[in-house]
Amino acid sequence: MSWSLSEALETVQTFVASGGPVLLAIAVLTFVLWTLIFERLWFYRSGLRSMVKRTVSTWDARSERKSWNAHQIRTAMVSQVTSSIRANLDLIGTITALCPLFGLLGTVSGMIEVFNVLATTGGADAKSMAGGVKQATIPTMAGMVAAISGVFGGTVVNQIADREAQLLEDHLTMDH
């Protein structure tokens, strides 16, 4: 079975139309969510290494590392790098939490459509009511799928962030 690009686009358009405008908002949220997750993974893979290397070499170049002042400098250095490590993690969590709420918004708007059909036709038009139910359930499903994927991606980047922050602290020894 071979699909052309136009058939694929038509299928996506039909799916989005059946889910209502909220489905488009969920798609945008999911795109932003995964863009942020991939940005964090890219940073951990590339930019973080040089930042940690610079920080460790700056710390190792210090002749004195045991005083209260040295401890405060170490804390500041760890804090600066940890801030970069944890950038956008709260935003990833917030977007993940918003996805099912947008799904719920789609559910409510779809049910309003069902109630509108009931009020207009007195319940005689089952096809129109089914369209409203479809419009109610598709965004709910999409919001839950987006949230589940965000929980997975967010957990991965949070674990990497925790590990990298701990490794940085371990590398900045206060031995002399």
KAWOJO-V382059 format. One record per helix or strand. SS is the DSSP state (H for helix, E for strand). FROM is the first residue (numbers start at 1). TO is the last residue. If there is no record, write none. Layout:
SS_FROM_TO + SS_FROM_TO
//
This chain:
H_5_19 + H_21_45 + H_47_60 + H_68_85 + H_89_121 + H_126_171
//
